[in-house]
Every structure is written in structure tokens, then in C-alpha cells.
Amino acid sequence: MDVVTTNIRLDQESYRHLKLLAVEKRKSLAQLIREAVQQVYGTRRHSKRVANWRNDPFLGVIGICATGIRDGSVHHDRDIYGVKA
């Protein structure tokens, strides 16, 4: 496992609680924190959020019509509302 060293700041009460929990579970504090982060946030490649985004049916609307407009992001009022800039 490739690891990156980082530094976090905890209030004393949280630190004591996590340290006792780590001792109870016979794990290091670092391992306890890594597991908590993994459980809450997952990893980018395994994240449900990323997987759900890739399967979002709304993405099917991208590119369904060809208007030939190439400057729509700059002149969107003109293209949407007919307002001349």
C-alpha cells in the first residue's frame, strides 16, 4: 500500500476518544482514521458517487442535437432568448 504522510489537528477530547477506541480495537490510531475515512468517503475509483455519475441517464442528452453554434457559451442570451448582443 502506498501511503502519504499527513498531519491533522484534533481537539483533545476527540483525540483521547479515538486513542482509547484504537486501543480497544487493537489498532493504531492511524489505521483507525484510515478505516473511518475509507468507510465514509471511499476512494475516488471505487466511490459510489463516481459510479452513479457515470451511469446517469441524463448524460445521454449530451450531443443529441447539432446546431452549428460554436460561440454559444459566449453569446448564450442571443441563442436562447433571441437577444442581440
DOZAVEX-197838 format. One record per atom (N, C-alpha, C): residue number from 0; x, z, y; atom name. Coordinates in steps of 0.02 Angstrom, whole numbers, plus 50000, padded with zeros to 5 digits. Atoms other than C-alpha are relative to their C-alpha. Example, Ala and Ser with C-alpha at 12.3 -4.5 7.8 and 13.67 -1.06 7.14 Angstrom:
2
+-----+-------+-------+-------+-------+
! num !     X !     Z !     Y ! atomo !
+-----+-------+-------+-------+-------+
!   0 ! 50045 ! 50000 ! 49941 !     N !
!   0 ! 50615 ! 50390 ! 49775 !    CA !
!   0 ! 50045 ! 50000 ! 50060 !     C !
!   1 ! 49958 ! 49997 ! 49941 !     N !
!   1 ! 50684 ! 50357 ! 49947 !    CA !
!   1 ! 49961 ! 50037 ! 50055 !     C !
+-----+-------+-------+-------+-------+
//
This chain:
85
+-----+-------+-------+-------+-------+
! num !     X !     Z !     Y ! atomo !
+-----+-------+-------+-------+-------+
!   0 ! 50042 ! 50000 ! 49941 !     N !
!   0 ! 50000 ! 50000 ! 50000 !    CA !
!   0 ! 50045 ! 50000 ! 50062 !     C !
!   1 ! 49965 ! 50001 ! 49936 !     N !
!   1 ! 50071 ! 49950 ! 50169 !    CA !
!   1 ! 49965 ! 50048 ! 50047 !     C !
!   2 ! 50030 ! 49952 ! 49954 !     N !
!   2 ! 50043 ! 50089 ! 50294 !    CA !
!   2 ! 50031 ! 49995 ! 50068 !     C !
!   3 ! 49977 ! 49998 ! 49931 !     N !
!   3 ! 50058 ! 50106 ! 50481 !    CA !
!   3 ! 49995 ! 50073 ! 50022 !     C !
!   4 ! 50002 ! 49932 ! 49975 !     N !
!   4 ! 50102 ! 50272 ! 50559 !    CA !
!   4 ! 49967 ! 50000 ! 50068 !     C !
!   5 ! 50035 ! 49994 ! 49937 !     N !
!   5 ! 49988 ! 50325 ! 50699 !    CA !
!   5 ! 49994 ! 50074 ! 50018 !     C !
!   6 ! 50007 ! 49932 ! 49976 !     N !
!   6 ! 49951 ! 50481 ! 50799 !    CA !
!   6 ! 49930 ! 50009 ! 50026 !     C !
!   7 ! 50067 ! 49985 ! 49974 !     N !
!   7 ! 49780 ! 50557 ! 50828 !    CA !
!   7 ! 49999 ! 50071 ! 50026 !     C !
!   8 ! 50007 ! 49933 ! 49972 !     N !
!   8 ! 49728 ! 50708 ! 50927 !    CA !
!   8 ! 49933 ! 50028 ! 49980 !     C !
!   9 ! 50060 ! 49965 ! 50021 !     N !
!   9 ! 49602 ! 50831 ! 50857 !    CA !
!   9 ! 49996 ! 50066 ! 50036 !     C !
!  10 ! 50005 ! 49932 ! 49973 !     N !
!  10 ! 49532 ! 50988 ! 50933 !    CA !
!  10 ! 50018 ! 50048 ! 49943 !     C !
!  11 ! 49975 ! 49952 ! 50050 !     N !
!  11 ! 49594 ! 51145 ! 50845 !    CA !
!  11 ! 49949 ! 50015 ! 49946 !     C !
!  12 ! 50052 ! 49984 ! 50049 !     N !
!  12 ! 49429 ! 51182 ! 50760 !    CA !
!  12 ! 49993 ! 49944 ! 49948 !     C !
!  13 ! 50005 ! 50057 ! 50046 !     N !
!  13 ! 49417 ! 51006 ! 50684 !    CA !
!  13 ! 50062 ! 49998 ! 49955 !     C !
!  14 ! 49938 ! 50001 ! 50039 !     N !
!  14 ! 49599 ! 51014 ! 50630 !    CA !
!  14 ! 49998 ! 50053 ! 49945 !     C !
!  15 ! 50003 ! 49946 ! 50050 !     N !
!  15 ! 49576 ! 51182 ! 50543 !    CA !
!  15 ! 49950 ! 49984 ! 49944 !     C !
!  16 ! 50051 ! 50017 ! 50050 !     N !
!  16 ! 49417 ! 51123 ! 50458 !    CA !
!  16 ! 50026 ! 49946 ! 49952 !     C !
!  17 ! 49974 ! 50054 ! 50042 !     N !
!  17 ! 49498 ! 50962 ! 50395 !    CA !
!  17 ! 50058 ! 50024 ! 49957 !     C !
!  18 ! 49943 ! 49974 ! 50039 !     N !
!  18 ! 49655 ! 51054 ! 50340 !    CA !
!  18 ! 49975 ! 50041 ! 49941 !     C !
!  19 ! 50028 ! 49961 ! 50055 !     N !
!  19 ! 49552 ! 51177 ! 50237 !    CA !
!  19 ! 49965 ! 49955 ! 49948 !     C !
!  20 ! 50033 ! 50047 ! 50045 !     N !
!  20 ! 49449 ! 51035 ! 50165 !    CA !
!  20 ! 50051 ! 49962 ! 49957 !     C !
!  21 ! 49948 ! 50035 ! 50037 !     N !
!  21 ! 49607 ! 50943 ! 50116 !    CA !
!  21 ! 50029 ! 50045 ! 49946 !     C !
!  22 ! 49974 ! 49953 ! 50050 !     N !
!  22 ! 49673 ! 51098 ! 50027 !    CA !
!  22 ! 49950 ! 50008 ! 49943 !     C !
!  23 ! 50051 ! 49993 ! 50051 !     N !
!  23 ! 49507 ! 51121 ! 49936 !    CA !
!  23 ! 49997 ! 49940 ! 49953 !     C !
!  24 ! 50004 ! 50061 ! 50039 !     N !
!  24 ! 49509 ! 50940 ! 49879 !    CA !
!  24 ! 50067 ! 49980 ! 49970 !     C !
!  25 ! 49932 ! 50014 ! 50025 !     N !
!  25 ! 49695 ! 50947 ! 49838 !    CA !
!  25 ! 50025 ! 49931 ! 50021 !     C !
!  26 ! 49978 ! 50063 ! 49971 !     N !
!  26 ! 49733 ! 50802 ! 49953 !    CA !
!  26 ! 50039 ! 50017 ! 50064 !     C !
!  27 ! 49966 ! 49991 ! 49936 !     N !
!  27 ! 49845 ! 50780 ! 50103 !    CA !
!  27 ! 49949 ! 49987 ! 50056 !     C !
!  28 ! 50044 ! 50012 ! 49942 !     N !
!  28 ! 49765 ! 50782 ! 50275 !    CA !
!  28 ! 49997 ! 49925 ! 50015 !     C !
!  29 ! 49999 ! 50072 ! 49987 !     N !
!  29 ! 49820 ! 50601 ! 50298 !    CA !
!  29 ! 49956 ! 49962 ! 49950 !     C !
!  30 ! 50042 ! 50033 ! 50051 !     N !
!  30 ! 49737 ! 50549 ! 50134 !    CA !
!  30 ! 49926 ! 50012 ! 50014 !     C !
!  31 ! 50069 ! 49983 ! 49984 !     N !
!  31 ! 49577 ! 50639 ! 50183 !    CA !
!  31 ! 49974 ! 49957 ! 50058 !     C !
!  32 ! 50020 ! 50039 ! 49941 !     N !
!  32 ! 49572 ! 50550 ! 50351 !    CA !
!  32 ! 49995 ! 49926 ! 49982 !     C !
!  33 ! 50003 ! 50071 ! 50021 !     N !
!  33 ! 49612 ! 50379 ! 50272 !    CA !
!  33 ! 49936 ! 49986 ! 49962 !     C !
!  34 ! 50061 ! 50010 ! 50039 !     N !
!  34 ! 49470 ! 50401 ! 50148 !    CA !
!  34 ! 49937 ! 50003 ! 50044 !     C !
!  35 ! 50058 ! 49995 ! 49956 !     N !
!  35 ! 49349 ! 50453 ! 50285 !    CA !
!  35 ! 49993 ! 49936 ! 50042 !     C !
!  36 ! 50002 ! 50062 ! 49961 !     N !
!  36 ! 49395 ! 50302 ! 50392 !    CA !
!  36 ! 49977 ! 49943 ! 49956 !     C !
!  37 ! 50020 ! 50053 ! 50046 !     N !
!  37 ! 49377 ! 50187 ! 50241 !    CA !
!  37 ! 49926 ! 50004 ! 49985 !     C !
!  38 ! 50070 ! 49991 ! 50017 !     N !
!  38 ! 49207 ! 50260 ! 50197 !    CA !
!  38 ! 49955 ! 49982 ! 50059 !     C !
!  39 ! 50043 ! 50011 ! 49941 !     N !
!  39 ! 49138 ! 50250 ! 50374 !    CA !
!  39 ! 50006 ! 49928 ! 50025 !     C !
!  40 ! 49990 ! 50065 ! 49969 !     N !
!  40 ! 49216 ! 50089 ! 50436 !    CA !
!  40 ! 50020 ! 49944 ! 49953 !     C !
!  41 ! 49979 ! 50051 ! 50047 !     N !
!  41 ! 49279 ! 49998 ! 50282 !    CA !
!  41 ! 50062 ! 49964 ! 50025 !     C !
!  42 ! 49945 ! 50041 ! 49975 !     N !
!  42 ! 49408 ! 49863 ! 50305 !    CA !
!  42 ! 49970 ! 49935 ! 50025 !     C !
!  43 ! 50026 ! 50061 ! 49970 !     N !
!  43 ! 49387 ! 49703 ! 50402 !    CA !
!  43 ! 49983 ! 49948 ! 49947 !     C !
!  44 ! 50014 ! 50052 ! 50050 !     N !
!  44 ! 49398 ! 49592 ! 50248 !    CA !
!  44 ! 49945 ! 50020 ! 49952 !     C !
!  45 ! 50053 ! 49978 ! 50045 !     N !
!  45 ! 49276 ! 49700 ! 50149 !    CA !
!  45 ! 49939 ! 50027 ! 50037 !     C !
!  46 ! 50054 ! 49971 ! 49960 !     N !
!  46 ! 49162 ! 49751 ! 50290 !    CA !
!  46 ! 49933 ! 49966 ! 49987 !     C !
!  47 ! 50067 ! 50028 ! 50009 !     N !
!  47 ! 48976 ! 49728 ! 50260 !    CA !
!  47 ! 49979 ! 49962 ! 50063 !     C !
!  48 ! 50017 ! 50034 ! 49938 !     N !
!  48 ! 48960 ! 49680 ! 50443 !    CA !
!  48 ! 50026 ! 49928 ! 50000 !     C !
!  49 ! 49971 ! 50067 ! 50002 !     N !
!  49 ! 49078 ! 49532 ! 50422 !    CA !
!  49 ! 49964 ! 49958 ! 49947 !     C !
!  50 ! 50034 ! 50038 ! 50053 !     N !
!  50 ! 48995 ! 49481 ! 50258 !    CA !
!  50 ! 49930 ! 49981 ! 50022 !     C !
!  51 ! 50067 ! 50016 ! 49976 !     N !
!  51 ! 48822 ! 49491 ! 50337 !    CA !
!  51 ! 50001 ! 49947 ! 50054 !     C !
!  52 ! 49994 ! 50050 ! 49947 !     N !
!  52 ! 48879 ! 49391 ! 50487 !    CA !
!  52 ! 50011 ! 49931 ! 49971 !     C !
!  53 ! 49986 ! 50066 ! 50030 !     N !
!  53 ! 48945 ! 49251 ! 50378 !    CA !
!  53 ! 49938 ! 49971 ! 49965 !     C !
!  54 ! 50060 ! 50023 ! 50034 !     N !
!  54 ! 48778 ! 49241 ! 50286 !    CA !
!  54 ! 49939 ! 49997 ! 50045 !     C !
!  55 ! 50056 ! 50000 ! 49953 !     N !
!  55 ! 48670 ! 49247 ! 50442 !    CA !
!  55 ! 49970 ! 49930 ! 50005 !     C !
!  56 ! 50031 ! 50067 ! 49998 !     N !
!  56 ! 48545 ! 49102 ! 50432 !    CA !
!  56 ! 49998 ! 49970 ! 50070 !     C !
!  57 ! 50001 ! 50026 ! 49931 !     N !
!  57 ! 48545 ! 49088 ! 50622 !    CA !
!  57 ! 50060 ! 49955 ! 50014 !     C !
!  58 ! 49941 ! 50042 ! 49989 !     N !
!  58 ! 48719 ! 49011 ! 50611 !    CA !
!  58 ! 49985 ! 49927 ! 49983 !     C !
!  59 ! 50019 ! 50068 ! 50017 !     N !
!  59 ! 48633 ! 48857 ! 50540 !    CA !
!  59 ! 49978 ! 49959 ! 50059 !     C !
!  60 ! 50023 ! 50037 ! 49941 !     N !
!  60 ! 48570 ! 48810 ! 50714 !    CA !
!  60 ! 50059 ! 49969 ! 50038 !     C !
!  61 ! 49942 ! 50026 ! 49965 !     N !
!  61 ! 48747 ! 48777 ! 50774 !    CA !
!  61 ! 50010 ! 49927 ! 49982 !     C !
!  62 ! 49986 ! 50071 ! 50009 !     N !
!  62 ! 48771 ! 48591 ! 50797 !    CA !
!  62 ! 49942 ! 49959 ! 49974 !     C !
!  63 ! 50056 ! 50039 ! 50028 !     N !
!  63 ! 48595 ! 48536 ! 50745 !    CA !
!  63 ! 49976 ! 49945 ! 50047 !     C !
!  64 ! 50020 ! 50055 ! 49955 !     N !
!  64 ! 48572 ! 48429 ! 50899 !    CA !
!  64 ! 50060 ! 49977 ! 50039 !     C !
!  65 ! 49944 ! 50029 ! 49963 !     N !
!  65 ! 48692 ! 48313 ! 50985 !    CA !
!  65 ! 49972 ! 49971 ! 50065 !     C !
!  66 ! 50025 ! 50022 ! 49935 !     N !
!  66 ! 48657 ! 48292 ! 51171 !    CA !
!  66 ! 50050 ! 49957 ! 50038 !     C !
!  67 ! 49949 ! 50036 ! 49964 !     N !
!  67 ! 48820 ! 48218 ! 51226 !    CA !
!  67 ! 50024 ! 50037 ! 50062 !     C !
!  68 ! 49980 ! 49961 ! 49942 !     N !
!  68 ! 48833 ! 48350 ! 51362 !    CA !
!  68 ! 50065 ! 50036 ! 49983 !     C !
!  69 ! 49935 ! 49970 ! 50013 !     N !
!  69 ! 49013 ! 48406 ! 51374 !    CA !
!  69 ! 50018 ! 50055 ! 50049 !     C !
!  70 ! 49986 ! 49947 ! 49951 !     N !
!  70 ! 49007 ! 48520 ! 51526 !    CA !
!  70 ! 49942 ! 50049 ! 50006 !     C !
!  71 ! 50059 ! 49957 ! 49999 !     N !
!  71 ! 48854 ! 48623 ! 51479 !    CA !
!  71 ! 50016 ! 50073 ! 50017 !     C !
!  72 ! 49984 ! 49931 ! 49984 !     N !
!  72 ! 48944 ! 48789 ! 51494 !    CA !
!  72 ! 50013 ! 50010 ! 50074 !     C !
!  73 ! 49987 ! 49996 ! 49928 !     N !
!  73 ! 48990 ! 48750 ! 51673 !    CA !
!  73 ! 49936 ! 49986 ! 50039 !     C !
!  74 ! 50060 ! 50021 ! 49964 !     N !
!  74 ! 48826 ! 48667 ! 51726 !    CA !
!  74 ! 49937 ! 50016 ! 49960 !     C !
!  75 ! 50056 ! 49983 ! 50042 !     N !
!  75 ! 48702 ! 48759 ! 51617 !    CA !
!  75 ! 49933 ! 50001 ! 50037 !     C !
!  76 ! 50063 ! 50000 ! 49962 !     N !
!  76 ! 48572 ! 48780 ! 51756 !    CA !
!  76 ! 49973 ! 49928 ! 50006 !     C !
!  77 ! 50020 ! 50070 ! 49995 !     N !
!  77 ! 48568 ! 48591 ! 51777 !    CA !
!  77 ! 49969 ! 49977 ! 49934 !     C !
!  78 ! 50021 ! 50025 ! 50065 !     N !
!  78 ! 48547 ! 48561 ! 51591 !    CA !
!  78 ! 49938 ! 50037 ! 49974 !     C !
!  79 ! 50056 ! 49961 ! 50026 !     N !
!  79 ! 48422 ! 48700 ! 51556 !    CA !
!  79 ! 49939 ! 49995 ! 50047 !     C !
!  80 ! 50055 ! 49996 ! 49952 !     N !
!  80 ! 48318 ! 48707 ! 51716 !    CA !
!  80 ! 49991 ! 49938 ! 50043 !     C !
!  81 ! 50005 ! 50060 ! 49960 !     N !
!  81 ! 48350 ! 48538 ! 51793 !    CA !
!  81 ! 50022 ! 50011 ! 50072 !     C !
!  82 ! 49976 ! 49983 ! 49932 !     N !
!  82 ! 48430 ! 48620 ! 51945 !    CA !
!  82 ! 50064 ! 49962 ! 50012 !     C !
!  83 ! 49939 ! 50037 ! 49983 !     N !
!  83 ! 48558 ! 48509 ! 52030 !    CA !
!  83 ! 50048 ! 50045 ! 50036 !     C !
!  84 ! 49949 ! 49956 ! 49970 !     N !
!  84 ! 48719 ! 48596 ! 52074 !    CA !
!  84 ! 50034 ! 49966 ! 50058 !     C !
+-----+-------+-------+-------+-------+
//
